[in-house]
Amino acid sequence: MIIMASPAIDAQIKAGKVVSGSRVDLAKSGVGLAVPKGAPKPDISTTEALKKTLLAAKSIGYSTGPSGVYMISLFEKLGLMDQVKPKLKQTPTGVFVGTIIANREVEVGFQQVSEVGNFPGVDYVGPLPADVQQMTVFSSGIVVDAKEAEPARALVKFLTTPEAGAAFRKRGMEPG
């Protein structure tokens, strides 16, 4: 079984690596902003406030994952790419944005709420404004020729229960 962003699961199904029809959406997470612990929390309550925060920030961290791809498109959509490009610092694959925020390598950083919302050494500011928010759906799929497909299906069934939903919410995600 694998759990990935839903477009990646769909690509694995198309490639014949994941069983067609086995995709189950488990949870979704939006993009949030965090700052180093104790730093002032900027206003991102509206898109205009977010734009001001981006222009005022000395450095901006973002990931290689779905949230990072989205943030680049958002900077472009907001007409800010030329102004923010010199300030951007992308984490290497597998490194959380929270790491470079906590180490004070960047003044602000964006990543999935589920990944940055409870990261040690950072203060979570909040999610992007609703009109520019993008939710990433995380899904599971059963790998073709899986040796333990039934236990994997049982795990997926558990991950869609109300109890698992409560755990997802605690980590900044929404079930399903």
Secondary structure, DSSP 8 states (H G I E B T S, - for coil): -EEEEHHHHHHHHHTTSB-TT--EEEEEE-EEEEEETTS-----SSHHHHHHHHHH-S-EEE-SSHHHHHHHHHHHHTT-HHHHGGGEEE--TT--HHHHHHTTSSSEEEEEHHHHTT-TTEEEEEE--GGG---EEEEEE-BTT-TTHHHHHHHHHHHTSHHHHHHHHHTT-EE-
